[in-house]
Amino acid sequence: MYPRRNKPSGPKPIMLAATKKPSRGSRRVIDYKDPRALSFFLTDGGKILPRRVSNLEPREQKKLKIAIKRARILAFLPFVQKAEER
């Protein structure tokens, strides 16, 4: 019989446990009236960064999302960025 070519040879790789990253916004108060602090969690196009990128806990990410949406409605933050401003 012919040997299998798809099967990897050698020992299995060791999977290490993921280390928890420190939260970037845990000491910061999330407030909709501070557009400069909220802009750190937005992309250049105006999208909200996901939790895996912003390193926030789920509760903090939810507060951030609500604060950004409030700031957009009250015109503290733009909904989208224009092409010329980028």
RAKA-V96334 format. One record per residue. N is the residue number from 1. RES is the residue in one small letter. SS is DSSP state (H for helix, E for strand, C for the rest). PHI is phi in degrees with one decimal (999 if undefined). PSI is psi in whole degrees, 0 to 359 (NA if undefined). Layout:
# RAKA-V96334
n:res:ss:phi:psi
N:RES:SS:PHI:PSI
N:RES:SS:PHI:PSI
This chain:
# RAKA-V96334
n:res:ss:phi:psi
1:m:C:999:150
2:y:C:-84.8:147
3:p:C:-71.9:150
4:r:C:-73.0:134
5:r:C:-93.7:337
6:n:C:-80.7:340
7:k:C:-78.4:128
8:p:C:-69.7:143
9:s:C:-97.9:153
10:g:C:97.2:180
11:p:C:-71.7:158
12:k:C:-71.3:145
13:p:C:-68.7:148
14:i:C:-84.7:126
15:m:C:-94.8:120
16:l:C:-91.3:148
17:a:C:-69.8:140
18:a:C:-70.7:135
19:t:C:-87.9:144
20:k:C:-79.8:129
21:k:C:-79.9:147
22:p:C:-68.6:145
23:s:C:-73.7:137
24:r:C:-79.7:332
25:g:C:-115.9:17
26:s:C:-69.6:327
27:r:C:-90.5:350
28:r:C:-90.0:137
29:v:C:-84.0:124
30:i:C:-87.3:115
31:d:C:-131.3:136
32:y:C:-71.2:345
33:k:C:-86.7:1
34:d:C:-114.4:86
35:p:H:-67.8:333
36:r:H:-68.0:319
37:a:H:-68.4:323
38:l:H:-72.4:332
39:s:H:-68.9:341
40:f:C:-66.5:337
41:f:C:-103.2:17
42:l:E:-117.7:149
43:t:C:-80.6:177
44:d:C:-64.9:331
45:g:C:-83.0:350
46:g:C:103.7:8
47:k:C:-83.4:151
48:i:E:-79.0:133
49:l:C:-68.3:143
50:p:C:-71.2:166
51:r:H:-65.0:326
52:r:H:-68.7:338
53:v:H:-92.2:319
54:s:H:-79.3:348
55:n:C:58.5:36
56:l:C:-100.6:156
57:e:C:-74.9:160
58:p:H:-56.0:320
59:r:H:-65.6:318
60:e:H:-67.9:322
61:q:H:-64.2:322
62:k:H:-66.6:318
63:k:H:-63.6:321
64:l:H:-63.3:316
65:k:H:-61.4:316
66:i:H:-65.3:319
67:a:H:-65.3:319
68:i:H:-66.2:319
69:k:H:-66.1:322
70:r:H:-64.8:317
71:a:H:-64.4:325
72:r:H:-67.9:318
73:i:H:-65.4:323
74:l:C:-86.5:6
75:a:C:67.3:27
76:f:C:-80.7:329
77:l:C:-125.2:147
78:p:C:-78.6:153
79:f:C:-72.2:317
80:v:C:-137.3:159
81:q:C:-96.3:141
82:k:C:-75.1:157
83:a:C:-64.6:327
84:e:C:-71.4:331
85:e:C:-76.9:340
86:r:C:-72.0:NA
